Every structure is written in structure tokens, then in C-alpha cells.
Amino acid sequence: MRKTIVAALALVAIACGVSEQKYLAKEQEADKYMKAYQDESARATDLETELAASKQKVAELQQAVAEHGQEIETLEAREQRLRAQKKEYEALTNALAGQVASGQAQIATMADQMTVRLPGDVLFASGSAALSKKGKAQLDSIAPALAALTGKTIVITGFTDNTPIGRKSAFKTNLDLSAARSIAAVKYLRAKGVKPSSIGAAGFGEYGPVAPNDTPQNKAKNRRIELVIAPERLPKV
């Protein structure tokens, strides 16, 4: 009997040992799966972070491409405008080539602006605001090129020397004379086809000399009409 009890207890002990081993094995297996799950979760989080960063980078690149495209369009538009402007200014230069060669006209360009300087003594008689025959011929030579301009403002400015106006003159001051001469040139060019809304007049009198008023030659330089041609800036009416 005693031997039987001992044998039974041994079997129970063996059974318990086997169950504990299985439990420990399952526990280790569960820990293994939990560790794997945690690793995968961490990896998924990292991938989500990388994906968000990639999306942000893509958005930035798309924005850069869009801005670059707009910049290219702007540069192309500017290039086209400059080519058109060059062609227009070349037409004016060609129209005045003879007068430039003879010293009766000067042309200056700066950025997108062009200034044509014509001697007042050729356009008008002394103290007069009526265009002379030579003056009309000079304006006739450039009227077609001026009429063909698009998107431009033409301001005709008049200047005199500092010699006081004579008592018998129809004008009280050099300012009045210079303004009247500018207006006469504007009216003539309008009659020759220059768009009225694109051309205007201004008078500066003796103010704005290009040379000291100390010799007859310098005074003659200051008596002038200038055509300032620039991108359209006049208000719409």
C-alpha cells in the first residue's frame, strides 16, 4: 500500500512538472509574439512618419515646380515684350537715321524707355510755337513709327534756354512757349495717325537744361523738344 501511494505521488509530481514546463514555454512564446508585435508597431509608426515627411516633400517639390513654371512664363513674357519693344525702337531709329547722322536728332535708350531729342530751332522759328516746314517734315518721318507703337505712352516735352521772352512775343514766359510748342507737336502727330490717348504734352521752359546757358551753342542745345516713349502709364479714360 505504501509503495502504491509513493508511486502515485511521483506520477503527480511528474505531471505537475510537465504542466509547468508547458506553461513556461507558452509564456515565453507569448513574450516573443508581444515583442514582435511591438517591433512591428514601432516600425509602422516610423513608416507613417516617413510617409508624412515624403508627402510634405512632394508638396514642396510641386510648389517649387509651379513657381518655377510661373517664373518661366514671366521670363518668356518679358522676353517677348523686349523683342517687340526692340523692333519698335529699331523702326524709330531707322526713321531718324538721316537726322541722327546729320546731328539734327539724338536717340537715347534706358531700360524700357526711349528718348528722342529734336532741336527746337529746326522745329520752330525763334519765339514761335508754329511748326516750321522743316519741323513738319521731321515729324512726318517718325509719325508712322510712333503710330505703330502699342502699349506705349509718348510724352512730348518742350524746353527753352534762359533768354527772357521779348515784349512783342505772344507768350509771357519761356514756360508758356515750351508748353505751346509741345502741344503743337502733339496735335500734329495726332493728325498724322498717332493714337490720341497715348500721347501728351509737357512744358519745362528753361528748367531742365542739358548744357550751361553760357554760349550760343549751349543755348541752342537747350532749345529742344524731347519725345519720351515708355510703357503705358497714362490713366485710362
Residue pairs with C-beta under 8 A, 6 or more apart in sequence:
82 112
84 150
85 112
88 145
88 148
88 149
88 150
88 152
89 109
89 114
89 229
91 145
91 148
92 107
92 114
92 116
92 142
92 145
92 146
92 229
93 100
93 107
94 145
95 141
95 142
95 144
95 145
96 105
96 107
96 116
96 141
96 142
98 141
99 105
99 118
99 138
99 141
100 106
100 107
104 118
104 119
104 122
104 138
105 116
105 117
105 118
105 119
105 138
106 116
106 117
107 114
107 115
107 116
107 117
108 114
108 115
108 117
109 115
112 230
112 231
113 228
113 229
113 230
113 231
114 228
114 229
114 230
115 226
115 227
115 228
115 229
116 142
116 226
116 227
116 229
117 224
117 225
117 226
118 138
118 224
118 225
118 226
118 227
119 220
119 223
119 224
119 225
120 158
120 159
120 160
120 181
120 223
120 224
120 225
121 220
121 223
122 132
122 134
122 135
122 138
123 131
123 132
123 134
123 135
123 138
123 139
123 181
123 185
123 225
124 130
124 131
124 132
124 135
124 181
124 184
125 132
127 165
127 166
127 169
127 171
127 177
129 170
129 171
129 177
129 180
129 181
129 183
129 184
130 184
131 139
131 184
131 185
131 188
136 188
139 185
139 188
139 189
139 192
140 192
142 227
143 189
143 192
143 193
143 194
144 192
144 193
146 154
146 189
146 194
146 199
146 227
146 229
147 192
147 193
147 194
147 195
149 198
149 229
151 231
151 232
152 198
152 229
152 230
152 231
152 232
153 198
153 199
153 200
153 229
153 230
153 231
153 232
153 233
153 234
154 189
154 194
154 198
154 199
154 200
154 227
154 228
154 229
155 199
155 200
155 201
155 202
155 227
155 228
155 230
156 182
156 185
156 186
156 189
156 199
156 200
156 201
156 202
156 225
156 226
156 227
156 228
157 178
157 182
157 201
157 202
157 203
157 204
157 208
157 225
157 226
157 228
158 177
158 178
158 179
158 180
158 181
158 182
158 185
158 201
158 202
158 203
158 204
158 224
158 225
159 178
159 204
159 205
159 206
159 207
159 208
159 209
159 222
159 223
159 224
159 225
159 226
160 174
160 177
160 178
160 205
160 206
160 222
160 223
161 174
161 206
161 209
161 213
161 219
161 220
161 222
161 223
162 174
162 206
162 209
162 213
162 219
162 222
163 174
163 213
163 219
164 174
165 171
165 172
165 173
165 174
165 176
165 177
169 177
171 177
171 180
173 205
174 205
174 206
175 203
175 204
175 205
175 207
176 203
176 205
177 203
177 205
178 203
178 204
178 205
179 201
179 202
179 203
180 203
181 203
181 225
182 201
182 202
182 203
182 225
183 201
185 201
185 225
186 199
186 200
186 201
189 199
190 196
190 199
197 234
197 237
198 232
198 234
200 234
206 213
206 222
209 221
209 222
210 221
210 222
210 224
211 218
211 221
211 222
212 218
213 219
213 222
